[in-house]
């Protein structure tokens, strides 16, 4: 009887907590890009703020519906990012595509159920055009009818020229648009998503609802990259910060909360959406949880690392202002 009463009590608390949460997709609906701005279905500016899962093939345990629910209800994320490892680390998409898709779909399905936005991230540093076409075609056929979904075509190109990336974007986007005419598409830019000034000089033409990604790590990337991003926006480039951290670019090293706040201030000023990396338990600065954290959450403070607490606080502060 005690267990039954406890279960009922927890259920009531959970329902009460959920009732207090804003359901972003119910509030904003189908997203669209107007000029440089991400907007809701009525054309009003929207800023999404949330958390990226770590590589699916390193931290598959976090790819579950309860973790998504925790990020929405406890961390106040309005968007999550499912980072599908394409190459590099073993058990990646190219080696084991069905496992990768299984992980990604768990997060996407949970985001849809919880009415938050979700980025399907092709997490690669190398170009694999045909494989990307096949993958995003499959995702668009399954999820194109849902306004929750955002497609990130290429995480952090390294050596590719902007001209080759433009062609890649057109090719993969054409496959998505066969099945999904309007959900937002994100495209990476050269040199680890930092050379947004090159994009500003020669943006991609002919693709609707397209935005370009900038990535930063606050202890490494400072005012020069913030200025570069702002100048690109001034030139008419719609920017989405799909990955960021308060540490060094290695993912490790010191936390720079001061630089992180300067980044937040600039993004809020420009109404740029931002995602923090990552929901993982690696022994490095940018991982948000300790290894003894459960796979599902909710996570008490004693298993959330210093950076995770910083991110949770920022999301609570800035998403808490949205009504």
Buried (B, 14 or more C-beta within 10 A) or exposed (E): EEEEEEEEEEEEEEEEEEEEBBEBBEBBBBBBBEEBBBBBBEEEEBBBBBBBBBBBBBBBBBBBBBBBBBBBBBBBBBBBBBBBBBBEEEBBBBBEBEBBBEBBBBBBBBBBEBBBBBBBBBBBBEBBEEBBBBBBBBBBBBBBEBBBBBBBBBBBBEEBEBEBBBBBBBBBBEBBBEBBEBBBBBBBBBBBBBBBBBBBEEBBEEBEBBBBBBBBBBBBBBEEBBEBBBEBBEBEBBBBBBBBBBBBBEBBBEBBBEBBBBBBEBBBEBBBBBBBBBBBBBEBBBBBBBEEBBBBBBBEEEBBBEBBEBBBEBBBEBBEEBE
